[in-house]
Amino acid sequence: MTTAACWVGERVAGKLVMLHAWLDTWSGLCAIVVGMQRHGYDLSLTHDRNGWRATFLHRSHALYPWVGQVLHWWPTPWRAVQEAAWRALSTPFTRDYSVMDDPPQ
């Protein structure tokens, strides 16, 4: 049983390595962007001498601050997009304080 579990574990690990290698390509980056669009996010990807920066903006917060803003510059565009996507999906939306139900005092 232990040998079989190790064999299955090695197969899964090998597939994870292949998946990670694919995500570090332009086609993998596009797959992440399409998935994020299905969740309601749009991508801004910029590049300068510092590297790459990706930012996802949720469509329901078009007039509000950026969601998933990454203040780090990454050497590759796919790493920037992966980090921004992870942070955007991991960050809860903030409450909109521009609309208040209570009358002013």
C-alpha positions as CSV (number, residue, x, y, z in Angstrom):
1,M,0.0,0.0,0.0
2,T,2.8,2.4,0.8
3,T,4.5,1.8,-2.6
4,A,1.2,2.5,-4.4
5,A,0.7,5.7,-2.4
6,C,4.2,6.9,-3.3
7,W,3.6,6.1,-6.9
8,V,0.4,8.0,-7.0
9,G,2.1,10.9,-5.1
10,E,4.9,11.0,-7.7
11,R,2.4,11.1,-10.5
12,V,0.5,14.0,-8.9
13,A,3.7,15.9,-8.2
14,G,4.8,15.5,-11.8
15,K,1.5,16.8,-13.0
16,L,1.7,19.8,-10.7
17,V,5.2,20.6,-12.0
18,M,3.8,20.4,-15.6
19,L,0.8,22.7,-14.6
20,H,3.2,25.2,-12.9
21,A,5.4,25.2,-16.0
22,W,2.4,25.9,-18.2
23,L,1.1,28.7,-16.0
24,D,4.5,30.4,-16.4
25,T,3.8,30.9,-20.2
26,W,1.7,33.4,-22.1
27,S,-1.1,30.8,-22.7
28,G,-1.2,30.1,-19.0
29,L,-1.3,33.8,-18.3
30,C,-4.3,34.1,-20.7
31,A,-6.1,31.2,-18.9
32,I,-5.8,33.1,-15.6
33,V,-7.1,36.3,-17.2
34,V,-10.1,34.5,-18.7
35,G,-10.8,32.9,-15.4
36,M,-10.6,36.2,-13.6
37,Q,-12.9,37.8,-16.2
38,R,-15.5,35.1,-15.4
39,H,-15.3,36.3,-11.8
40,G,-15.9,39.9,-12.9
41,Y,-12.3,41.3,-12.9
42,D,-10.5,43.2,-15.6
43,L,-6.7,43.2,-15.8
44,S,-4.2,46.1,-16.1
45,L,-0.7,44.8,-16.9
46,T,2.2,47.3,-17.0
47,H,5.9,47.0,-17.6
48,D,8.9,49.3,-17.0
49,R,12.5,49.2,-15.8
50,N,11.3,47.7,-12.5
51,G,9.6,44.7,-14.1
52,W,6.0,43.8,-14.4
53,R,3.0,44.8,-12.4
54,A,-0.6,43.4,-12.7
55,T,-3.7,44.9,-11.2
56,F,-7.2,43.4,-11.3
57,L,-10.2,45.7,-11.0
58,H,-13.6,44.2,-10.2
59,R,-16.3,45.6,-12.5
60,S,-18.7,46.3,-9.6
61,H,-16.1,48.6,-8.1
62,A,-15.4,50.7,-11.2
63,L,-15.5,53.9,-9.3
64,Y,-13.7,52.7,-6.2
65,P,-10.1,51.9,-5.4
66,W,-8.3,49.0,-7.1
67,V,-9.0,45.5,-5.7
68,G,-6.1,43.2,-5.7
69,Q,-3.5,46.0,-6.2
70,V,0.0,44.5,-6.1
71,L,2.6,47.0,-5.0
72,H,5.4,44.6,-6.0
73,W,7.2,44.5,-9.3
74,W,7.9,41.0,-10.7
75,P,10.5,39.9,-13.2
76,T,7.9,38.0,-15.4
77,P,4.4,39.0,-16.4
78,W,3.0,35.6,-15.4
79,R,4.2,35.9,-11.9
80,A,2.7,39.4,-11.6
81,V,-0.6,38.1,-12.9
82,Q,-0.6,35.1,-10.6
83,E,0.1,37.2,-7.5
84,A,-2.5,39.8,-8.4
85,A,-5.1,37.2,-9.1
86,W,-4.4,35.4,-5.8
87,R,-4.6,38.7,-3.9
88,A,-7.8,39.9,-5.7
89,L,-9.6,36.6,-4.9
90,S,-8.2,36.5,-1.3
91,T,-9.1,40.1,-0.4
92,P,-12.7,40.7,0.7
93,F,-14.5,43.7,-0.7
94,T,-14.5,46.7,1.5
95,R,-17.8,48.3,2.6
96,D,-18.9,51.2,0.4
97,Y,-19.1,54.2,2.8
98,S,-20.2,56.6,0.0
99,V,-23.8,55.5,0.4
100,M,-25.1,55.8,4.0
101,D,-28.6,54.7,5.1
102,D,-28.4,56.9,8.2
103,P,-29.4,60.6,7.9
104,P,-26.6,63.1,8.7
105,Q,-26.6,64.2,12.4
